[in-house]
């Protein structure tokens, strides 16, 4: 009855990956900065999460110029 036709483009996917990676990266850093009572800084799990967020953001940046091609 109701048909919504939306093509998921590489630009949309790239923007979502970039924003997700950026927000995740900033969120992890914010948690580390706000939790000042804890010693030790950024641990191994946080380093892996930060690396994955950076990788997602970089992948998103590479997809944005591909434009309106279907993802």
N, C-alpha and C positions, 0 to 999 in steps of 0.2 A: 504494500500500500504506500508506505513512505520510503522513498529511495534516496539516500544521500550518496552522491558520487563525489568522492574526494580523492585526488591522486596524491599520494605521499611522495613528494619530490626529494631529490638528493639535497637541495638547498634547505628544505624543512628539517630533514634528518640531521644535516650538518649543524644547523642552528640549535637544535635540541641537544645534540652531543656537546657542542661548545658551551652552551649555557649550563648544562648539567655538570660538566667537568669543572667549569669555573665556580659555580655555586658550591659544589662538593669540596673543591680545593680551599676556597675561602671559609667554608664551614668548619673544616678540620683545623685550619689555622686559628679560627676564632675560638673554638673549643679549647685548644691548647693555651691560648692567651688568657682566656677567662678563668681557666682552672689553675690559678696562680699558687694555690696552697700545695700542689703536688710537685714533687721533685722529679727530675729525670728528663724533662723536655719531650721531644718527639721520639716515640718508640718505633720499633721495627714494623709493627702493624700499621701505624700511622704513616710511615714512610712508604709502605706498599700502597696504601690508599691514596696518598698524594701522587705517587707515580701513575696510578691508574686514572686518576682525575686529569692529570696533565696529558696522558695518552688519549683519553676520550676527547679532551678539548682540541688537541692537535688533529685528531682524526676528523673532528667536526669542521675545523678550519679548512682542511683539504677538500671536504665535500661541498662546501658553500659555493665555490666558483663553478661547479658542474651544472648549476642552474636547474632547469625544469625537467631534467631527465628523471624517469621514474626510479624510485629506490628499490 
